[in-house]
Amino acid sequence: MTNNWRTIALNGLWHSNPALVQLLGLCPLLAVSNSLVNGLGMGLATMAVLMSSNLIIALTRRWIPSEIRIPVFVLLIASLVSCVELLMQAFTPGLYLNLGIFVALIVTNCIIIGRAEAFASKNPVVDGVVDGLMMGGGFAIVLTLLGALRELIGQGTLFDGAALLFGPIASNWTLHIGAGGEHFLLAILAPGAFIGLGLLVALKNAIDAGLKARAQPVAVAKPVRARVTTVSGGSEGEREPA
Amino acid sequence: MLRSAGRNGLLLTLFAIATTGLIALTHQFTKERIANAKRAQQYASLTRLLPAGSYDNDLAASCVRLAADPRLGPGEHQAFIARKEQLTSAIAMQVTAPDGYSGTIELLVAIDHDGVLTGVDVLNHRETPGLGDKIERRRSNWLDSFVGRRLERDPDPRFAVRKDGGDFDQFTGATITPRAVVGAVANALRYHAEQAPLLANRQPDCGDQR
């Protein structure tokens, strides 16, 4: 059981990370990652929707005939997003104004219906929730990282506007790095989002390649044959049919 | 086959009812907080723009709807009438600058009974972060340069950004945004000069209901 959760966690956070490997949900990912707080807020909202949709779908999976499962998923996800939107308007109105239309657009994020179809509808309830937590967490971490990167390079700050998410106590959390007043505008605008995400994907691939290269020479004697087996075995094991 | 279709239809209906119920419950639970948050935001703006002590009425309850007018810009707008001892001391109105760098800029402009600006606030905008967003109060004090200004004559050549020969600073790399805001404020002053007496006598028809 714990081993199973470990696999789910590794998949969500690393091997099939929704943002870095599956490249799903790029629209909100690129649009609202212009600051750390915006990224984190969007990531948490997506995670909340993903966890609750996985929970409900895993709970009701025995009663949903496969012919009507897609409309049921759509109905459920749409209403969960509406609820999250209302809750954000009530409890974090400033952040809601910052994120604008992208909160409502969580409904179109493929990762949510993707996990409903590929995982939650075929697995026990607890596993479904853990999967939602890990997949949502993987998405939120990348979103926050990209937001921090863009805010730092583009604006020279971190945690700008933290009060919107954490309340008035956070009003002086903003860190100013560097001389200030020097803005690298490209990082804040749309191209910065694409370049930043590209760099993060490259970094992830480089780390994977590094790990593989370190593991390989020790494991097998014949390099040529070893590469063939690891390529086919490795990639099939890691990826899930989406 | 007909039976399974009926069963599926029933299940879908049940799901639709359940999920709609979920939204309705959340709405019930959050309705008041959302209204409060909106009101608080508007009230914070109003109290910032109108000098304390210049009014003794309930601003939120003094809201009047404004009929569409090209000087107010696109969209719907409201005005809040500040009164002291029954006399109108100032009017705060929502206006929209139609010509921002990326879309419209929504402003709240407060003008006292002499036609002098007591303050301008940006309610909503989508200007470029790092350049045009210096119109936000938390990023620079540019908005304060409006306080105490009025239209000396019409057109007033000094009521423009420096690049156009006026008195208001533009930002490095962003002229369009401040130009749009200055233009919208000037239009608000013109509207005020003509409509203020009419507005002051209107019955409130919005505000706390929203």
Interface residues (C-beta under 8 A of the other chain):
Chain A: N34 W63 I64 P65 E67 I68 P71 V72 L75 L76 A78 S79 L80 S82 C83 L86 L87 Q89 A90 F91 P93 L97 G154 Q155 H183 L185 I188 L189
Chain B: S4 R7 N8 L11 L12 F15 A16 T19 T20 L22 I23 T26 H27 T30 R33 I34 A37 K38 Q41 N124 T128 P129 G130 L131 G173
